[in-house]
Structure formats: structure tokens, C-alpha cells
């Protein structure tokens, strides 16, 4: 009986500690100096983690996730068993406390930083302005497509992914001044995900591991996705937590790149985002723009569609729903919303040289 009361007391303590963490981090998210501290701490711990884990060729973060998954399964089995229920539940509560605390101090609090859009001029974005910009990026995409290589099916192929990664890291030094004091990530810590097969069926292109500061990507993606995905994940490594803000940073990294593969992937992503934002407002215009894709762009589009169709299913729907809920819980619009990225990009494009 004493042992049972002892477990009850400990479980209450750790459950209370977890609740206290929720409350404390919520309060901290409303305090400017606290957010500044977490931003500075992010730069500090990220540098250490990258120096430790970048030298390993495989994704250490994915290995950690596998071990955590195994631990959770063992604990859940232990909870089902009456003889080990109390000890397993206590261990689960301790593990949840550690994971939640580490996640928040390494990454979670960055979602509450000042939005980038607050640093850009406020003006209404018109349909006409968006359409003009779409034509601009159609033209840029058509021209950029001529400078990249193709496979034997006439589809864009990526020759050297390391060159793209190096270019992304170098471009971080040239971001606009209004984004300071963002610190570049000078260490190449891009890793192909160990879960590439699942990712292909989930619709997830890449992800940032806050516990190891690695940027994981799916190497099975069509080449049109890969360079921009790498730039997007590098934006997370710089501390931009919000998904559409990471897209905006990736756009800035790639739009004037000297690497033709990164430049084409960036232009093509921007074009698709603009078309998605116009799909309901002016579907005729969208169809007209797509019909004006170059032959190479049409082959790339067909390859993307085939990849998506070949990997469609229940897993994609599940991850789409859970990812959407995660984004919304972290003050984001959701995985299917491009409007924030388009707003950022259009406002910047109005006068990129004199942006405050």
C-alpha cells in the first residue's frame, strides 16, 4: 500500500510539473525579453548541436526518434500490464516532461517571435498585382528552366545536391538587412531522412529536428522540389519557425542565386504558390498561365503530378490533417494555406531594394 501511495504521489508531482510547464511557457510567450532570450539561446545551442552532429553522415535526429518510438511503445505496453502500470506511467510522465521542456527551449518558443510581415510595408494586395507578378515568375521560370539539365525523359534533374547546399549556406550571408540580427547557419547539416519512404507517402518534403539542429529532406522527391526544400529547411536552422516565413526566407535565398538549379526551383515554387492563391479567384487566368509553361516545365509538372499520384493514400491524409492541426496550434494558418507566403513575397517584391 505504501508503494502504491508513493507512485501516486510521484505521478501527481510529474503531472503537475507538466501542467506548470504549459503555464510558464505560455506566460513567457507573452513577454518580449523572454522571447529574446529564447532566440539567443537557440543560436547558442544550434551551433553546438551542429558541430556535434554534422560530422555524422546519417540523420542522428531520426535515430533519436526511432529510439523514442521504441521507448514509448514499451511504456504503453507496460501501462496495459497491471503489474507494471504504475511504474510505466510514472516513466512516461517523466519522459514527457523532459521532451516538452527540451522542445520548448530549443524550438517551440520561436513560434512567438515577431512576424516578418510586421517588418514590411502595409498595403492592400490587389488581384491585378498578383496576376502581374505571376506573369513575371512564369517568364523567370521559363528562362531559368533553359539553364538546368534533364534526364533521359526530359525532366529536370539535380546534378550535385552538395553544390546546392553550399550555395544556400553562402546566400544566408546576403539576406536583406531588415531581417537582422538573424545569424546564418554556416555548418552543412542537411541530412537525407531515414524515413524517406514514409515521407513520400505522407506529403512531407522535409523537416527540422530541434533536438539535433539537423535539416532532414526526402531524397526521393522530384528534383523540382529539392533545392527549394533545402532552402526552406535551412531557414528553420536560422530560427524561422513559421512554415510560410521559412518559405519566404527560402525565396530570398534562391531568387538571385548563381546556382541555376536553386534559382529554377525557387522561381517554380513561387509561380505555383501564386497560381494556388489565384485558383479560386481567377481559374481561367491560372489555366492560361499553365498552358504557357515551356515544354520542359510541362514535363516537370507531369513528373510532380505522377509522383503525387503514385504516393497518394491514407498516410498522406493522416499526415495532412495532423500537420495542419500542428501548424494551427503554433499560430500558423495551416498546411494548405499559401496566402501568408504570397503576402510576404508580394509586399517585398514591390520595392525589394528599399525594404525597411
C-alpha positions, 0 to 999 in steps of 0.5 A: 500500500505504501508503494502504491501511495508513493507512485501516486504521489510521484505521478501527481508531482510529474503531472503537475510539473507538466501542467506548470510547464504549459503555464510558464511557457505560455506566460513567457510567450507573452513577454518580449525579453523572454522571447529574446532570450529564447532566440539567443539561446537557440543560436547558442545551442544550434551551433553546438548541436551542429558541430556535434552532429554534422560530422555524422553522415546519417540523420542522428535526429531520426535515430533519436526518434526511432529510439523514442518510438521504441521507448514509448511503445514499451511504456504503453505496453507496460501501462496495459500490464497491471503489474507494471502500470504504475511504474510505466506511467510514472516513466512516461510522465517523466519522459514527457516532461523532459521532451516538452521542456527540451522542445520548448527551449530549443524550438517551440518558443520561436513560434512567438517571435515577431512576424516578418510581415510586421517588418514590411510595408502595409498595403492592400494586395490587389488581384491585378498585382498578383496576376502581374507578378505571376506573369513575371515568375512564369517568364523567370521560370521559363528562362531559368528552366533553359539553364538546368539539365534533364534526364533521359525523359526530359525532366529536370534533374539535380546534378550535385545536391552538395553544390546546392547546399553550399550555395544556400549556406553562402546566400544566408550571408546576403539576406536583406538587412531588415531581417537582422540580427538573424545569424546564418547557419554556416555548418552543412547539416542537411541530412537525407531522412531515414524515413524517406519512404514514409515521407513520400507517402505522407506529403512531407518534403522535409523537416527540422529536428530541434533536438539535433539542429539537423535539416532532414529532406526526402531524397526521393522527391522530384528534383523540382522540389529539392533545392527549394526544400533545402532552402526552406529547411535551412531557414528553420536552422536560422530560427524561422519557425513559421512554415510560410516565413521559412518559405519566404526566407527560402525565396530570398535565398534562391531568387538571385542565386548563381546556382541555376538549379536553386534559382529554377526551383525557387522561381517554380515554387513561387509561380505555383504558390501564386497560381494556388492563391489565384485558383479560386479567384481567377481559374481561367487566368491560372489555366492560361498561365499553365498552358504557357509553361515551356515544354520542359516545365510541362514535363516537370509538372507531369513528373510532380503530378505522377509522383503525387499520384503514385504516393497518394493514400491514407498516410498522406491524409493522416499526415495532412490533417495532423500537420495542419492541426500542428501548424494551427496550434503554433499560430500558423494558418495551416498546411494548405494555406499559401496566402501568408507566403504570397503576402510576404513575397508580394509586399517585398517584391514591390520595392525589394531594394528599399525594404525597411 
